[in-house]
Amino acid sequence: MEAITQIEEVKRCSVQYILALNDTLNVINGKWKLPIIGSLMYGKKRFKELERNIDKISPRMLSKELKDLEINGIVKRTVYDTTPVTVEYELTESGNTFHSVLDVMVEWAVEHRERTLED
């Protein structure tokens, strides 16, 4: 079945629609995963770069979230044989598909903030 046809089928069935939403939330749940994905949208980063980019995330939490994202096929971890060892993180092909999702979320947030401040 083609992907577009499958998506149209999911949109017609509320049970399938909710199941797809839950699948998405299982991958990106939590406070930190979207900021990590957003940071990696701008290219490969080392652990410390991510830690500096994402305000108030602890090293332990960043490590945990990166492992979860790697398990779910969103982030790729590359270890280089240098002294000291260099580790870089980047989005996988699947992770890169989040660009359009995050762009829509950011547009909504900016518009929502403006409307809220007007009231």
C-alpha positions in Angstrom: 0.0 0.0 0.0 1.3 3.4 -0.9 2.2 5.7 2.0 -0.3 8.4 0.9 -3.1 5.9 0.6 -2.2 4.5 4.0 -2.2 8.0 5.5 -5.6 8.7 4.0 -6.9 5.5 5.5 -5.6 6.5 9.0 -7.3 9.9 8.7 -10.6 8.3 8.0 -10.6 6.1 11.1 -10.4 7.8 14.6 -9.0 4.7 16.2 -6.1 4.5 13.7 -5.6 8.3 13.9 -5.2 8.1 17.7 -2.9 5.1 17.4 -0.7 7.1 15.0 -0.6 10.1 17.4 0.3 7.8 20.2 3.1 6.2 18.2 4.5 9.8 17.5 4.2 10.7 21.2 6.0 7.6 22.3 9.0 8.7 20.2 9.0 12.4 21.1 7.6 12.3 24.6 9.1 14.4 27.4 10.4 17.8 27.8 13.7 17.5 26.1 13.4 15.4 22.9 12.0 18.1 20.7 14.7 20.7 21.7 17.3 18.0 21.0 15.8 17.3 17.6 15.5 21.0 17.0 19.2 21.6 17.8 20.3 18.7 15.6 18.3 20.2 12.7 21.2 22.7 12.4 23.8 19.9 11.9 26.0 17.4 13.7 26.8 18.3 17.3 28.9 16.9 20.0 27.5 16.2 23.5 28.8 19.4 25.1 27.5 21.5 22.1 24.0 20.0 22.7 24.3 20.7 26.4 25.2 24.3 25.8 22.4 24.7 23.2 19.6 23.4 25.4 19.2 25.5 28.5 18.8 23.7 31.8 19.2 20.1 30.6 21.4 18.0 32.9 24.1 15.8 31.3 22.4 12.7 32.7 19.0 13.7 31.1 20.7 14.6 27.8 22.4 11.2 27.7 19.2 9.4 28.5 17.2 11.2 25.9 19.9 10.8 23.2 19.9 7.0 23.9 16.1 6.9 23.5 16.2 8.9 20.3 18.9 6.6 19.0 16.9 3.5 19.8 13.9 5.0 18.0 15.9 5.7 14.9 15.8 9.5 15.1 19.4 10.2 16.1 22.6 8.6 14.9 25.6 8.4 17.2 29.0 8.3 15.6 32.1 7.5 17.7 35.5 8.6 16.3 38.7 6.8 17.3 40.5 9.9 18.5 42.2 10.8 21.8 40.1 11.6 23.7 37.2 9.8 22.0 35.0 12.1 19.9 31.3 11.4 19.7 28.9 13.2 17.3 25.2 13.1 17.1 23.1 13.8 14.0 19.6 13.3 12.8 18.9 10.1 10.8 16.8 10.3 7.6 13.7 9.6 9.7 14.8 12.3 12.2 15.2 14.8 9.4 11.5 14.3 8.5 10.7 16.2 11.7 11.7 19.5 10.0 8.3 20.2 8.7 6.6 19.1 11.9 8.8 21.4 14.0 8.3 24.3 11.6 4.6 24.0 11.9 4.8 23.8 15.7 7.1 26.9 15.8 4.7 28.9 13.5 1.8 27.9 15.7 3.7 28.9 18.9 4.7 32.4 17.5 1.1 33.1 16.4 -0.3 31.8 19.7 2.1 33.9 21.7 1.0 37.0 19.7 -2.7 36.3 20.2 -2.2 35.6 23.9 -0.2 38.9 24.4 -3.0 40.9 22.5 -5.7 39.7 25.0 
